[in-house]
Amino acid sequence: MPTDSQYILESIRQGCVTLADDEFVIDRLVKYTGNGRIRWHVEFRGHRVEFTTGQIKKQPTFRRKILEQAGVLPSQRSGADYRRWALDLRKSAIELPWRDRPVDSGFAIDRITSHGNDRWMVEYQGKAIKFTTTKLRRQVSFRKRMLAKAKVLPPQLDAAAYRKWMDWLLQNAVEIEPQAGDAGMTEKSWLDDLPELAGWQNEVPLGRTAGGDDI
């Protein structure tokens, strides 16, 4: 596996977009504390990038994660300048309890796009998975479809945390012009490529999970 610096240099050679200092303006930094852990969520242009304290202190790691998840590369600062900048950034963070984190560590989608008419596309590690608003709002449906299409089962969140995370995703979705013919598609036709999975066939009513949690 290439180091952070090697990955960045290779990306530069391939023409990735490098932002100047005044172009790289973070929307918000949130510090989640509790459980004996600290995680930092950098919110930038609709992307949410999660860091540990050690990762945010290391400039190559910070730049690589922003590049991987937001598609742009922050400009490189001198060592002392970056340390001061990162310290000032952490001091200005909004602090929230761990339980309010949008999603568990280790699972983060790359992007969500809105195609209009309650149609959405979730991008995860090179795969694009179609959803309707109904399917996104139901945690059971979301986890089922991610497992079927991306071969990953997202962690199960309590009902309030899932609602909060999904609201955040939908509010920060990228708008895409609807494709010709999409406007007349029903929910069934939009999702007709979904195979049935053993144990998932019987959908619970909207607003309830299999465990009885409200969604």
Number of C-alpha atoms within 10 A of each C-alpha: 5 8 11 16 14 13 15 21 13 12 18 13 8 9 9 15 14 17 14 12 11 8 10 15 13 11 12 15 21 20 23 20 17 11 9 6 10 14 20 23 21 21 18 17 15 16 23 26 20 23 19 14 14 10 16 23 18 15 19 17 18 21 20 22 20 19 19 15 18 18 14 18 22 20 14 15 12 8 11 9 11 15 16 12 14 17 13 11 15 18 12 13 16 13 14 13 13 17 15 14 20 20 18 14 11 9 12 18 16 19 20 24 20 22 20 15 14 14 22 24 19 19 17 18 11 8 14 18 18 22 23 21 14 14 21 23 19 24 28 19 18 17 18 22 25 20 14 15 16 15 11 14 14 18 13 13 15 15 18 13 18 21 19 14 16 17 14 14 21 16 11 18 19 17 12 12 9 13 9 7 7 14 13 10 12 13 15 10 10 15 16 9 10 14 11 12 12 7 8 14 10 10 13 15 11 13 13 16 18 13 9 10 13 17 18
